Amino acid sequence: MEEKQPRVLKGYKFKINPSKDQIELFENTFGACRYVWNYMLDVKKNAYLELGTNLNYNDTAKGLVEIKKLEDMEFLSKVNSQSIQQELRKLDVAYSRFFKKQSEFPNFKSRRDKQSFVVPQHFTYEEDGKLYLPKIKLPIEVIQHRKFGNNFEIKFLTISKTKTNKFFVAFCVEEDKIQAKKKSHNKIGIDLGLIDLLTFSTGEKIKNPKIAKQFRKKLEYKYKQLSSKVKGSSNRERARLSVAKTFEKISNIKLDFTHKLTSKIISENQVIVMEDLSVSNMMKNRKLSRSIQEVSWYEIVRQLKYKASWNGRDFIQIDRFFPSSKTCYNDGFVVKHLDLSQRSWTCPKCGEIHDRDINAAKNILKQGLNVLSVNGTLPDVKQKRGEASGRKSKTLKIFDLDTESTNHDAPWSLAKG
């Protein structure tokens, strides 16, 4: 009996060229999804504040049926109903995550934000680049720049519009897992930084490219031009589009750089060890927040994680409280205080002069290999977090719900029964 080929879920994003009629339907769907999200978020919020009731997806879905019967809500019936239902599901997940203290309270959506809607069923995609969606008769042209994997099956798709008025389709595809890369004997520890983006345990350093800084003066000029334009005018829209295009270019350059860097690390190393940094907490430092945001640490770690999984590599994250910079790699001596400005220090025990970042990278690799050898498997970072230091994890502050926010008069009862 043949062994079943392992399957994975992967995302493929392609640009699309919709016609004017198709763009009009897209805009209507964006607006309907945005309206339903905002309406139901306000209803859920008021139901909790006034009645102590936590409405779930089934409650809001029943309410949506009643809303559609109203005369001024006819526009909701002109778009794909399943896309609106998916918006309710996303809202339910976001609302539940807030009460589990996993994220902030959901925000109301604006037409100025990135727009998107999900199509879970009843679509057809042909490999010649033709996409058929519900409510749309003619096919949509898809610019497919790469092929799907073997034995692929499209689970669902998402249509999105950027702030630069470009349209994309993202396919969620289940396919056969790609063949893992040839095993390597290299093991590497990586220390994340701001001056040097990455420092490896081998002593190699990757300089921070400071991509966003290269466009800073250009953005300042464009923002100055935007501020001088009359609100609602076509000149202001052109200026806004110019700003959005600059931000899009920065994002694309950063993403391209990150993908090439992480692919190189994965192809050359079998074991990759990093610290489990809390980037969101580090962003609270006002002096460093912009620099941390621009280096995209989270995206680097995210890419290394999934690329390691695809290619049969071992990706390990050690405890964030492990003093990698303050520990002497040679004898394990830990200095009490090491200022951030100190880029090198001398161990008082062995006399070794350490480069701060290279020493940290070596300690990260050593600690990761120790954890791997003890457990025999990759460590569960979430369970191990904070054990070494004995610190308690901080809980998120509960969002202050504003009872004076705009209240939509719900045409259906807020109570469950």
C-alpha positions in Angstrom: 0.0 0.0 0.0 1.4 3.4 -1.1 2.1 6.0 1.6 -0.1 9.0 1.4 1.6 12.1 0.2 1.7 14.8 3.0 -0.4 17.8 2.2 0.1 21.5 3.1 -2.0 24.7 2.8 -0.3 27.5 0.8 -1.3 30.9 -0.3 -0.9 32.3 -3.9 -1.5 36.0 -4.6 -1.9 37.2 -8.2 -2.8 40.5 -9.7 -6.1 40.7 -11.6 -7.4 43.0 -14.3 -11.2 43.4 -13.8 -13.4 45.3 -16.2 -15.4 48.5 -15.2 -18.5 46.4 -14.5 -16.5 43.9 -12.4 -14.9 46.8 -10.5 -18.3 48.2 -9.7 -19.5 44.9 -8.3 -16.3 44.6 -6.3 -16.8 48.0 -4.8 -20.4 47.2 -3.9 -19.2 44.0 -2.2 -16.5 45.9 -0.3 -19.1 48.4 0.8 -21.6 45.7 1.9 -19.0 43.7 3.8 -17.8 46.9 5.5 -21.3 48.0 6.4 -22.2 44.6 7.9 -19.0 44.5 9.9 -19.5 47.9 11.4 -23.3 47.4 12.0 -22.8 44.0 13.7 -19.8 45.2 15.7 -21.9 48.0 17.1 -24.8 45.6 17.8 -22.5 43.1 19.6 -20.9 45.9 21.6 -24.2 47.4 22.8 -25.7 44.0 23.5 -22.8 43.3 25.9 -22.9 46.7 27.6 -26.7 47.0 27.9 -27.8 43.4 28.3 -24.6 41.5 29.3 -25.2 39.3 26.3 -22.4 38.0 24.1 -23.8 37.4 20.7 -22.2 34.7 18.6 -22.1 34.1 14.8 -25.5 32.3 14.7 -27.1 35.3 16.4 -25.7 37.8 14.0 -26.5 35.6 11.0 -30.1 35.5 12.0 -30.1 39.3 12.5 -28.6 39.7 9.0 -31.6 37.8 7.5 -34.0 40.3 9.2 -31.9 43.3 8.1 -32.0 42.3 4.4 -35.8 42.5 4.5 -35.7 46.3 5.1 -36.3 48.6 2.2 -33.1 50.6 2.5 -31.0 47.4 2.7 -31.6 46.1 -0.8 -27.9 46.6 -1.7 -27.0 43.7 0.6 -28.9 41.3 -1.7 -27.1 42.4 -4.8 -23.7 41.0 -3.8 -22.6 37.4 -2.9 -24.3 36.5 0.3 -21.5 34.1 1.3 -19.0 36.9 1.3 -21.1 38.8 3.8 -21.5 35.7 6.0 -17.7 35.3 6.0 -17.5 38.9 7.3 -19.7 37.8 10.2 -17.4 34.8 10.9 -14.3 37.0 10.9 -16.0 39.4 13.3 -16.9 36.6 15.6 -13.3 35.4 15.6 -11.9 38.9 16.3 -14.5 39.4 19.1 -13.7 36.1 20.7 -9.9 36.8 20.5 -10.4 40.0 22.4 -12.2 38.3 25.3 -9.5 35.7 25.4 -6.9 38.5 25.7 -5.2 37.5 22.5 -5.8 40.8 20.6 -7.2 44.3 20.9 -10.9 45.2 20.5 -12.0 45.0 16.8 -12.0 48.4 15.0 -14.7 49.8 12.8 -13.7 49.6 9.1 -13.2 52.6 6.8 -13.3 52.9 3.0 -9.8 54.4 3.3 -8.4 51.1 4.6 -7.4 48.1 2.4 -10.6 46.5 1.1 -11.2 42.8 0.8 -13.9 40.1 0.8 -13.8 36.3 0.8 -15.4 33.9 -1.7 -15.6 30.5 0.0 -17.6 28.6 -2.7 -19.2 28.6 -6.1 -16.2 29.9 -8.0 -14.3 28.4 -10.9 -10.7 29.0 -11.9 -9.2 27.8 -15.1 -5.5 27.4 -15.6 -5.5 29.8 -18.6 -6.0 32.7 -16.1 -9.8 32.9 -16.1 -11.7 33.3 -12.8 -15.5 33.0 -12.5 -17.2 34.4 -9.4 -20.8 34.5 -8.2 -22.9 37.4 -9.6 -20.3 38.0 -12.3 -21.1 36.6 -15.8 -17.8 37.3 -17.6 -14.5 35.8 -16.5 -11.9 37.9 -14.6 -8.4 38.0 -16.0 -5.8 36.7 -13.6 -2.1 37.3 -14.1 -0.7 34.0 -12.8 3.0 34.4 -12.6 3.7 31.0 -11.0 2.0 27.6 -11.0 0.3 25.8 -8.2 1.9 22.7 -6.6 1.0 19.1 -7.4 -2.6 17.8 -7.0 -3.7 21.2 -5.8 -7.2 22.0 -4.6 -8.4 25.6 -4.1 -10.2 25.9 -0.7 -11.3 29.5 -0.9 -10.1 32.9 -2.4 -10.0 36.5 -1.3 -10.4 39.5 -3.6 -8.6 42.6 -2.3 -8.0 46.2 -3.4 -4.9 48.2 -2.3 -4.7 51.9 -1.5 -3.2 52.4 -4.9 -6.4 51.0 -6.6 -4.8 47.7 -7.6 -6.8 44.5 -7.4 -5.5 41.1 -6.3 -6.8 37.6 -5.8 -5.3 35.4 -3.1 -6.0 31.6 -3.4 -5.8 29.3 -0.3 -4.6 26.1 -1.9 -4.1 22.6 -0.4 -1.4 20.7 -2.3 1.3 18.0 -2.0 4.1 19.1 0.3 7.3 20.1 -1.7 10.3 17.8 -1.5 12.5 18.9 1.4 15.9 20.4 0.6 19.0 18.2 0.9 20.1 18.0 4.6 22.9 20.3 5.7 25.3 19.9 8.6 25.3 23.6 9.4 23.8 25.0 12.6 23.4 28.7 13.1 22.3 31.1 15.9 20.8 34.4 14.9 20.7 37.6 16.9 18.3 40.3 15.7 19.5 44.0 15.9 19.0 47.5 14.6 22.5 48.5 13.5 23.1 45.1 12.1 19.9 43.5 11.1 21.1 39.9 11.7 24.2 38.7 13.4 25.1 35.0 12.9 27.0 32.8 15.3 29.6 32.3 12.5 30.6 36.0 13.0 28.9 37.2 9.8 26.7 40.3 10.0 23.9 41.5 7.7 23.7 45.3 7.8 20.4 47.0 8.3 19.5 48.2 4.7 17.3 51.1 6.2 15.0 51.0 3.2 12.3 53.2 4.7 14.9 55.9 5.6 15.9 56.2 1.9 12.4 57.3 1.1 11.8 59.5 4.2 12.5 62.9 2.5 10.5 61.9 -0.5 7.5 61.0 1.7 7.8 64.3 3.7 7.6 66.2 0.4 4.6 64.2 -0.8 2.8 64.6 2.5 3.4 68.4 2.3 1.9 68.4 -1.1 -1.1 66.4 0.1 -1.8 68.7 3.0 -2.0 71.7 0.7 -4.8 70.2 -1.4 -8.5 70.9 -0.9 -10.3 68.0 0.8 -12.6 66.1 -1.7 -10.8 67.5 -4.8 -9.4 65.4 -7.6 -5.9 67.0 -6.9 -6.0 65.7 -3.4 -6.9 62.2 -4.6 -3.9 62.3 -7.0 -1.6 63.4 -4.1 -3.0 60.7 -1.8 -2.4 58.1 -4.6 1.2 59.4 -4.9 1.8 58.9 -1.2 0.2 55.4 -1.3 2.4 54.4 -4.2 5.6 55.4 -2.3 4.5 53.3 0.7 3.7 50.4 -1.6 7.2 50.6 -3.2 8.8 50.6 0.3 6.8 47.6 1.3 7.6 45.7 -1.9 11.4 46.4 -1.6 11.4 45.3 2.1 9.5 42.1 1.3 11.7 41.2 -1.6 14.9 41.7 0.6 13.4 39.7 3.4 12.4 36.8 1.1 15.8 36.5 -0.5 17.5 36.7 2.9 15.4 34.1 4.7 15.6 31.7 1.6 19.4 31.9 1.8 19.4 31.1 5.5 17.1 28.1 5.0 19.0 26.7 2.1 22.4 26.9 3.9 21.5 25.7 7.4 19.8 22.6 8.9 19.2 24.1 12.4 18.3 27.8 12.9 18.0 29.2 16.4 16.6 32.6 17.4 15.2 34.4 20.4 11.5 34.5 21.0 11.2 38.3 21.1 8.0 40.2 22.0 8.1 42.7 19.2 4.8 44.3 20.2 6.1 45.1 23.7 9.4 46.4 22.4 7.4 48.8 20.1 6.2 50.6 23.2 9.7 52.1 23.5 9.2 55.5 21.9 12.9 56.0 21.1 13.2 52.7 19.2 9.6 52.0 18.0 10.1 53.4 14.5 13.4 51.7 14.0 12.0 48.3 15.2 9.0 48.7 12.8 11.2 49.5 9.8 13.4 46.4 10.2 10.5 44.0 10.1 11.7 41.5 12.7 8.3 39.8 12.9 8.2 39.2 9.1 11.7 37.7 9.2 10.8 35.2 11.9 7.5 34.4 10.2 9.2 33.5 7.0 11.9 31.5 8.6 9.2 29.5 10.5 7.2 28.4 7.5 10.1 28.0 5.1 11.8 25.7 7.7 8.7 23.6 8.0 8.4 23.3 4.2 12.1 22.3 3.7 12.7 19.9 6.6 14.7 22.4 8.7 14.7 22.7 12.5 13.7 26.2 13.6 14.1 26.8 17.4 13.2 29.8 19.5 14.7 30.1 22.9 13.2 31.9 25.9 13.1 35.6 25.5 14.5 36.2 29.0 17.7 34.2 28.4 20.6 36.7 28.9 22.3 36.0 25.6 24.2 39.3 25.4 25.3 39.4 29.0 26.6 35.8 29.2 30.2 35.0 28.4 30.2 32.3 25.7 33.5 30.7 27.0 32.8 30.3 30.7 29.1 31.2 31.2 29.8 34.2 33.4 26.8 36.7 33.4 27.5 40.4 33.9 25.0 42.3 36.0 24.5 45.3 33.7 25.2 45.8 30.0 24.1 49.1 28.5 22.6 49.1 25.1 25.3 51.5 23.8 28.1 49.0 24.7 28.9 47.1 21.5 31.7 45.1 23.2 32.6 44.0 26.7 35.4 42.2 28.5 34.6 39.1 30.6 36.1 39.7 34.2 36.5 36.0 34.6 38.4 34.8 31.5 39.5 38.2 30.1 37.9 37.5 26.7 36.8 40.6 24.7 33.3 39.9 23.3 31.5 41.6 20.4 28.1 42.0 21.9 26.0 40.7 19.0 28.3 37.8 17.9 28.6 36.6 21.6 24.7 36.7 21.8 24.4 34.7 18.6 26.8 32.1 19.8 24.9 31.8 23.1 21.5 31.6 21.3 22.8 28.7 19.2 24.3 26.9 22.3 21.1 27.3 24.3 18.9 26.1 21.4 21.0 23.0 20.9 20.9 22.3 24.7 17.1 22.5 24.7 16.9 20.3 21.6 19.2 17.6 23.0 17.3 17.5 26.4 13.8 17.4 24.9 14.7 15.4 21.8 12.1 17.5 20.0 11.6 21.2 19.2 10.8 23.2 22.3 7.3 24.5 22.9 8.1 28.2 23.3 4.7 29.2 24.7 5.0 26.7 27.5 8.6 27.4 28.3 8.3 31.2 28.2 9.2 33.0 31.4 10.2 29.8 33.3 13.9 30.6 33.4 13.4 34.0 34.9 10.5 33.2 37.1 8.6 36.2 35.7 4.8 36.2 35.3 3.4 37.0 31.9 1.6 40.3 31.6 -2.1 40.3 30.8 -3.6 42.7 28.2 -5.6 45.7 29.4 -9.3 45.4 28.8 -10.4 47.9 26.1 -12.4 50.8 27.5 -15.7 50.3 25.6 -17.2 53.7 24.8 -20.9 53.6 25.6 -21.5 56.9 23.8 -20.5 55.6 20.4 -22.9 55.7 17.4 -25.7 53.3 18.1 -27.4 51.6 15.1 -31.1 50.9 16.0 -31.2 47.2 15.6 -34.4 46.0 13.9 -34.1 42.7 15.8 -33.8 41.9 19.5 -30.4 42.2 21.1 -31.3 39.5 23.6 -30.8 35.9 22.8 -34.3 35.0 23.9 
